[in-house]
Amino acid sequence: MRSDKVVLNLRQFMLRQEVLKTYKDILKTCYKIDDHTYRKEIIEWTRHDFKMNKHLSDETGIKISLTRAKMSLKELTTSIDMAK
């Protein structure tokens, strides 16, 4: 019996959960954007960016990308709040 599943250690599992949470938070924030066209662009950019980094396996690279994503989320949230 062959299993292609990758078994993650606790640190990898927790990092994966943090990446998924950040991704979901960005998408939830995008739905607060009133301009439909701009919302669609940001959602597409987010999906593309996360897909491009999907291959990362080293912890440092993942953390750097995660930090960049969190900064983008903060900027997006600030921009939305200022627009209201």
C-alpha positions in Angstrom: 0.0 0.0 0.0 1.5 3.3 -1.1 0.7 6.6 0.6 1.5 9.9 -1.0 0.4 11.8 2.1 3.0 14.1 3.6 3.2 13.8 7.4 3.8 17.2 9.0 5.5 17.7 12.3 3.8 20.0 14.9 5.7 23.1 13.9 4.9 22.5 10.2 1.3 21.9 11.0 1.0 25.0 13.0 2.7 27.1 10.3 0.3 25.6 7.7 -2.7 26.6 9.9 -1.3 30.1 10.2 -0.9 30.4 6.4 -4.5 29.1 5.9 -5.9 31.5 8.5 -4.1 34.5 6.9 -5.4 33.5 3.4 -9.0 33.3 4.8 -8.6 36.6 6.6 -7.4 38.3 3.4 -10.4 36.9 1.4 -12.8 37.9 4.1 -11.4 41.4 4.1 -11.7 41.6 0.3 -15.4 41.2 0.6 -15.6 44.5 2.5 -14.4 46.3 -0.7 -17.3 48.1 -2.2 -15.9 48.4 -5.8 -16.7 45.0 -7.4 -13.9 45.3 -10.0 -11.2 46.2 -7.4 -12.5 43.4 -5.1 -12.1 40.9 -7.9 -8.6 42.1 -8.8 -7.5 41.8 -5.1 -9.0 38.3 -4.7 -7.3 37.1 -8.0 -4.0 38.6 -6.8 -4.3 36.9 -3.5 -5.1 33.5 -5.0 -2.2 33.9 -7.5 0.3 34.9 -4.8 -0.6 32.0 -2.5 -0.5 29.6 -5.4 2.9 30.9 -6.4 4.2 30.2 -2.9 2.5 26.8 -2.5 5.8 25.0 -3.4 7.8 26.5 -0.6 8.9 23.9 1.9 11.6 25.6 3.9 10.3 27.2 7.1 12.2 30.5 6.6 10.8 31.0 3.1 7.3 30.3 4.4 7.6 32.7 7.3 8.9 35.5 5.0 5.9 35.0 2.7 3.6 34.8 5.6 4.9 38.1 7.0 4.5 39.7 3.7 0.9 38.5 3.4 0.1 39.8 6.9 1.5 43.2 6.0 -0.6 43.2 2.9 -3.7 42.3 5.0 -2.9 45.2 7.3 -2.5 47.6 4.4 -5.7 46.4 2.8 -7.6 46.7 6.1 -6.3 50.3 6.6 -7.2 51.3 3.1 -10.8 49.9 3.5 -11.2 51.7 6.8 -10.0 55.0 5.4 -12.3 54.7 2.4 -15.4 54.5 4.7 
